Amino acid sequence: MSVDTIRWTGKAVRIIDQTKLPNKLVYIDCRDVDTLWHAIKTLQVRGAPALGIAAAFGVLLGIKGYKKDNSAAFVRYVCELCDYIGKSRPTAVNLFNALAQMRGLALNNVDKPVALLKAVLEAEARAIYEEDKAVCRAMGKHGAALIKNGGTYMTVCNAGGLATADYGTALGVFYAAKEAGKKFKVFALETRPLLQGARLTAWELMKNKIDVTLICDNMAATVMKDNKINGIFTGADRIAANGDAANKIGTYMLGVLAKHHAVPFYIVAPKTTFDLKIDHGRKIPIEERSADEVTSFAGTPTAPKGVKVFNPSFDVTPHELISGIVTEYGVIKTPYDRNIKKALL
């Protein structure tokens, strides 16, 4: 399923406002960096690959009105712009990888005129966007081989077209399997606190006519016990060199339950989600979000006023619980500390 989640119009970054789904399909034109920064922070645009694209397009927003003709000053401005965008959210490494590409390109071309530098940066941002489309299709093809005809699967959060430029990571596996003619069922966790599984994944899978059943997060164990679950597929926001993977809160729980019930557990993520500078998951920064996201929904209180709230947005699944990591290069298996580097470098 192709979803036009994010694109560069030449004057603005056009995104789907994912906070309005599934009730309304609304597009927003972010015409300045501050608007895009706010959209990233408030999850109007989200998903690790999409955040990388948003970051690259954010640089284009920042430079489109730049008037000075001093290349060195322009490059300094680009670096400051990248620093600012990087403060929007801390966990998804795709965002920082894309910014590093844009910053590095500017620094390596400081001898060129500003007009040419702008053109080079725009070409790079567009390339990041197009590459994500191709990578998602490749991951989907590799992951589809793990889907059994007639099988039943589980996923958490949203790792579909809404989280990427086009096709998705974990949900891309389901889309590719469907295109290959396979029939299967999917249990989607609602995913607290923002219900991204209920609001986004269920919407995507139904739109693509995939048999989906929505369950609460705390039903996962019972569903695994009472149903034949053939596999669990999730996305990731950052993967350490040893294979530990950070994803939306609740993913670690699924990994533990999968181990107990002997269910294969797969992470689906592109090369840009790996952070080989981090040797294990304990070093991955975990974003903690506002208490309001737990104590209310759509402006309606769901908890007593003043109650203390712990609201980490992500958790880390240890590599020991992961059966394989599906990438654009194929499925990486254990030992991850050796095979990740072998596959990616």
N, C-alpha and C positions, 0 to 999 in steps of 0.2 A: 504494500500500500504506500503510495507516494503522498506525503503531506507537505504542503508548502509552508513549513514552519518558520523559516527565516530566509530573507534574501536582501541583497543590496540593490536599491532602485537607481542608484546614481546620486540621489539627494538624501536618502533616508534608509534606515534599516527597518524593513517591514517584518513584523513578527505577529504570530498568533498570540493573543493574550490568553495564556493558559489558565489564568485564574477565573476566566469566565466559562470555561468548558465544564460540563457538557451542555449546559443550558443555551449558551450562545457561542457562535463562531465569530469572533471579533478580531480584526486586524488593527495593529497600531503602527503608525509610522514614527519611528524615533528619529528626530531630525537634529538632535544634538547629543553629545556624550552624556550629559547629566541624565537625560531621559532614558537612555539605554542603560546606564549604570543602575538607575532605579528599577528598570524592568528586570535586570539580572538579580538584584537584591530581593525583589518581591516575588520572584519566580513567575513573572509574566513570560519570561523565556527561561528554560531550564533543560537539564540533561547535559551530561559532560561534553559530548561532541558539539552540541548546539552552542554551548557556552564558549567553546574554542572559536567557533565561527563568529559568534556575537562579539567576542573580544577583538578579532581581526577587523571586522566591520566597524567596530567602535573607533579604531584608529583612523579609519577612513572618514568617519564623522568628524573627528577632531581636527583633521588636517584640511578638510575641504574649504574652510574659510581662512586658512593661513595665508597672509599677504606678503610677509617679508621675503626678501630674496637672498638671505644669508643661509647657506647650506648647513654650516656648523650649528647655528642657532636653531634651525629647523629640526636637525637631528636631536638636539637637546630637548626640544619641545616634544618630539615623538617619544623619547625615553620617559619624560615626565607623564605623558599621556598613558603610556603602558603601565607605569607605576600606579596611576589613579584607577584605571580599569581593574587592575589586579587586586584592588582592595574591596571589590564588590562581594566576592564570595571566596572562601579559603580552601575548600576541599578538592574540587574538580581540577585535576592537573592539566586537562586539555586547555583550559582557559590560560594558564600560565605558559604552556608550550606554544600556543598560538602567539601570545604576546612576545615571547622570546624570539620567535621567527621574525615578527615584524620589527622588533627592536634591532636584532642582529642585521637584518637587511638594510636598515637605515644606517647603522654604524659602518657597515662595509661599503656603503656608497656615498659617504660624506663628501667626496670630491665632485659629485655630480650636481647639476643645477636643481633647484627646488622643484621646478615643474617636472623634471624627469624623475626625481625621487618620489613625488606623488604618484606618478604613473606606475613606477616599479612596485610601490606599496599596494596600490589597488590591484595590480596583477597578482601579487602574492595572496592577498585576501581572497580574491576570486578562486585562486588555485586551491586554497585551504577548503573552500566550500565545495568545489567540484571533487576534490580528493575524498572528502567524507562520503559523498554519494557512492563513489566506486568502492570504497572500503566497506561500507554497509552492505552492499550487494555481495561482496566476497565473503564477509562473515556469515551472511545469511545462507549462502551456498554450502559453506563448510559445516555450519551448525545443522542444516536441514538433514544431513546424513545421519544425525543422531536421533532424529524423530522417527518413531515407528508408526506405520499405518495402523490406525485404530487405537493409538496410545492416548494416555492422559498425562498432562503436564501442569506445572505450576510456575507462577512468576510473581514478583513483588515490584511495587512502584511502577514507573513507566519508563521503558527502554525501547520505545518505538520511534515512529517517524517524528513524533513531537519532541523527541530528545536529540534529534540529529538533523541533517540537511534533507533527509529523504525517506529512509527505509527502516531505520532503527538498528539496535544491536541485538538484544535478547528477543524482542518481538520480530525483528528481521528474520530470525531463524524460523519462526512460525509462518511468516509470509512466504518465505522461500519454500518451505515444506508444502504449503498449500498450493503454490504454483507448480510444484512437482507432482501434484495429484494426490497427496496424502490427506487422509481424514483423521482428525484427532480432536481432543478436547483440552481446554485450558481452564485451570482454576486461577483466578487473579485475586491476590490479597488487596484489600482496600487501601492499605498503607497509611497508617497514622504518621504525623498528625494532620497532614493536608489532603489526605484521601486521593493521592495521585494515581493509585491503582483503580479506585472506584470511578474517579472523574475522567481520567485520561486513558488508561489501558483498556478498561471496559468499552469506552467510546471507540477507540481505535479498532479493537478486535471485532466488535459488532459491525462497524463500518466496513470491515474487510470480510464479513460473513464467516468468521471463525467461531466455533462453538465455545463460548466463554461462560463460566459461572463465577460470580463475584462472592467472595467470602471475607469475613472479618479476619484481622490478623491473628486473633487468638483461636481461630478455628483450624489453623494449619495442621496441628498435631492430629486432631480427630480425623480430618480429611485424609491424611496420610495413612492412618490406621485403618480406616474403613474403605478406602478406595485404592485401587492399584495405580500408584503414581509412577510413571516411567522415567521421569526426570524433572529437574527444576532448572530453569534458565533465568538468570538475572543479568543486569548490566553492572557497571562499576564506574566510580568517579576517580579512583586512583588505585593502582596496583603496585605494590612494593616489589623489589628485586627478588624476594623469596616467594612471591605468589600470594601473599596476604592481600586481600582486596577490600577496599572501602566502598560501600554502597549505601543506599537509603536504609535508615534504621528499620530493623526487622529482618534484614538479610542474614545476619549472623544467626539469629534464631532459626531460620530455615535451614542453614547449614548444619546446625546441631541436630535438628529433627531429622534431616535427611540421612545423617550418619546413623542415627538410632534405627531408622526404618529401612536402611539399605537402599536409599534412593539416590541415583547419580545426581550430582550437583554441579552445574556448569556456570561459569562466568563468561559473558560475551562482551568483548571490548577491543578497540583498535590499539595500535601501537602508541598512539598519542595519549592513551590513558595510563600507560606504564610510567613509573617514576623510578628509574634504576639508580638514582642517587640515594634513595631511601632503601635500606637493607631489610627492614621489616615493618609490619603494619603499625606498631606502636608509635612510630614517628610520623604517621599521617595526621595532619591537623584535622580535627573534627569540628565542624561548625555547630554552634549551639544557637538556636533561633529563639524568637520572642515567645514568651509564655502565652501570649494571646492566641497563638496557633493551636494551643491545646485547650485553653479555658473557654474558647468560643469558636463558633463556626458561622461564617456569613453574618457576623455581627450579633449573633444570638449566644448568650452565655451558656456554657455547658458544664461549668464547675463553680464552686463557691468563690465569691470575690475574695482575693487576698491569699488563696491557697498557693503554697510553694510549688514550683514547676521545674522539672528537669527535662529539657527538650533538645537533646542532640539530634541533628538532622541525619547523621550517618552512623554506621557501626562498621567494624572491621571483621571480616570472616577469615580465620587463620587458614593458611594454605593446606593444612592437613585435612580440612573438610571439603576441599574443592577437587572434583573428579577430573576437571579439565578446563582450560581457558581457551575459548574460541576466539581467534583473531583473523585478520585478513590473510594471514599466512598459513592458516590451518589450526588444528587443535593442539595446544601445548599440554603435555602431560608431565607428571612428576618424573625426576626431581626438578622442581621449578627453578631453583637457584641456578641450575646449569642450563636447562632447556629454554628458559625465557631469553637469556642472553644469546643462546645459539640461534633462536628463531628471529630475534629482533635486530641483532647487531651484524 
